Amino acid sequence: MSFLTEQEQDLVTSAISNAEKLTSGEIRIAVEKHCPGEAFERATAYFGKLGMDKTSLHNGVLIYIAYADQKFAIIGDRGIHRVVPPDFWETTQVAMKAHFASGNILNGIVAGVQLAGEKLAAHFPPQNGDINELPNDIIFMDKRDAN
């Protein structure tokens, strides 16, 4: 896969790990080459498929990217949306778009992860005995669906 090198993938998983130290929330990245239809609808379908709705506080976040189609979406679980304003993800999306527009996909993903962690920290601080409920690796949906 030429979308992200192994080293770039390691940078993303490291960013997720660091962001999750700020919060009890869980952040995942799902990537595929093409997105038929709307990115938000696709992200919503993958959210359940990936078990993102199974965290104890319902505070999982999925950043979905269809790189060839230049589409992406950020969605959070119901626990997040109970306590945040409707435009909660807007600044994160704007920052990611700015990086993507300049052709720097890696920095856009890392910025999105960092901002998601910072934003979640305000509403979902780390808790005693917090465990990593979901893996931090990037999910390549094209490979996953091929299995």
N, C-alpha and C positions, 0 to 999 in steps of 0.2 A: 504494500500500500504506500503510495507516494504522498499521500495527504500530509502526514506527520511522520518525521523520522522517529526512530526508537528513542533517541536523545530528547526530542521535542515531547514525545509522549511521557517520558520520565519527568520533564519539567511541569507538565500539566498535572500528573498525579501528585507530584510534590506540592504544587500550588493548592490542590484539593486538600491534601493532608494538613497543610499549614492553615488554610481557611477554616477547616473543621475544628482546629484547636481553639478558635474564637467562639465557637457555638456548639450547641447540642444538635444543630441541624446537619443534614446529610446532603452533599452535593455530588451530582453525577453528570457526566458528559456522554451524550449519545451522538454518534456521527454516522452519516451515510452519504453516498455520492449524490443521489437524487431524491427529491421530495415531491411525490405526486400530490397536488393539492396544496392546502395551507399548512405552513410549518407548525402553527399552534395546534391544529387538529392532529397532526402526525405526532407531535410531542406528547399530547394528551393520551394518545393510544399507547405510545411506548412507556409512558409513566406507569400505567398499570401493569403492562407486560413485564417491566423490569422490577416490579415489587416496590416501587418508590412510595406507594401508599401504605406500606407495612411498617413504617418507623413508629416507635412508641409514642412520640409526640406529634406525629403527622406533620413533620417539618422538613420533608425532603424537597430538594430542588433539582430539577432536570434542565440542563442546558442542551438543547437539541440543535445540531448543525447539519445542513445539507450543503456540503461545500461546492459541488459543481453548479448547483442552482442558486448559490449565494442566498440561502434562506436560513434563518435561525429563529428560535423561540426559547423563552425561559418560562418555566411553569413551576409553581410551588404547590405543596399539598394543602389540604383544607385547614390544618392547624395554623399555617402561616396566614392564609387569607382571612381567617377570623380576626386577626389582630393588626393587620397592616392596611394602609390606604390603597385604593385601587391602582395608583400609579407607582407602587412600590418598586417594580422592576424597571421602570423607565430610565433612570440614570445608568443602570447597568447596561441596558440595551444600547443607549446612546454611546457609551464608552466603547462597547464592543464594536458597534458599527463604524466608529471612527477608525479603529485599528483595521477592521476588515476592508474599509474603503481605500486605505493606503496599502493594501496588499499584505498586511502583517496578521495573518490568521492566528499564529501562535500567541502573539501579544494580546490579541482580542480575546482569545479563550482564557488566558491567564488573568487578564483584567476582569473578565466576567466572573471568574471563580473568586478572585480576591474581593471584589465588590459584593458578591453574594454572601460571602462569609462575614464581611463587616456589617452588612445590613441585617443579616440574621442574628448577629451577636447582640444587637440592641433588644431584640424580642425573645431570643432563645439563647441565653448565655450558657456556657458549659455547665454541666451538672456533675455532682459527685458521682463517681462510678460510671461516668459516661463511657459508652463503648461505641466503636465504629460499626454501625448497623449495616452499612452497605459498602461494597468494595469501592476503592478510589480509582480503579483503572478506567480508561476510556472504553466505551462499548462501541465497537464497530458493527453497526446493525447489518450492513451488507454481508459480513462474514457470519454473523449470528443467524440471520434468516436463511443462509445457504445450508446450514447444518440440519 
